């Protein structure tokens, strides 16, 4: 989903992370379909190329993955503010 959201073709993404042009599309396809699991270093490269946190690729469900993407898009200051709010919600009163 991250690659498609970025509007990037499989072969272009593969070449961008250093895969051989002749096999890049097939390798990315195998990672996306789960036929092969990308080594963590490759996952880090994919995350950097797609501007997503590497944890995104390991989320057990789409809701958590979407939350990570939203959190990733916030500044560190806003991340801390949101975390504080989640940990210490104000009670209506």
N, C-alpha and C positions, 0 to 999 in steps of 0.2 A: 504494500500500500504506500509506503514512503517513497519508493521509486516512482510509482505512477503519479503520486501527488506532486512530485518534483518535475514531472513531464520528461523523464529521462528514459531512454531506451536501454535495454539490458546490456547490449554490447558497449554502449558509451560509458555506462557505469562501471563495467568490468575493466575497460581500458583506463578509466579515471583512477581506479584503485590499484593499477599495476598488473592486471592480467593480460596475457597475450591476446591480441586482437582476434586471432583465429578461433579461440575457444571461450572468449569472455561472455558471449551471450548464453552459451550452453551452461557455463559454470554458474552464472547468476540465476538462470532458470532453475538449476538443481537446488540452489540455496533457497529460492523462493518457494518451491514446491515441497521442500523438506526431504528430497531424495538424499541430499548430503547436508551436513551441518557445517557451516563456515567455521574455521578456526577463530578463536577469539580475536586475534590480531586482524584477521580479515573483517570480522564484524566491526571492530573499531574503525577500520578504514572506510567501510560502508557507511557507518554512522557519521563520520566526518564529512564524507562526500555528499550525504543526503541531509546534513544538518539536523540530525536527530540524536538523542542520547542513546548510547549503545544498549542500555537497559530496555529500550523500546523493542528490540528484537527478541527479548526473552520474556516479555509479558505473557501471562497465562490467558488473558482475555483482552478484548478490544477496548473495554471501558478503561482499564488501567493503562493501556497503551495510549489512548487519547488523552488521559490525564497527564501522562508523562510529557506528551508533546506540548500540551498547554503550559505546563510548568517550565519546560525547557525554553519556551518563548518569552518568559518573564525575566526581568532584570533580577540580579541577586537580591537586591533590596526588596523587590516585590515578592520574591520567593519566600524570604524570611517573614515578611508580613503575613502572607497567606498561611505559612506553617504555624505561626503564632496564633492566628485566628482559628485554625483547625484544632490546635491543641488547647486553646482557651476560649471556647465560644462564649459569647455574651448571652446570658439568659434574658429572655424577654421579661419585661417587668414594668 
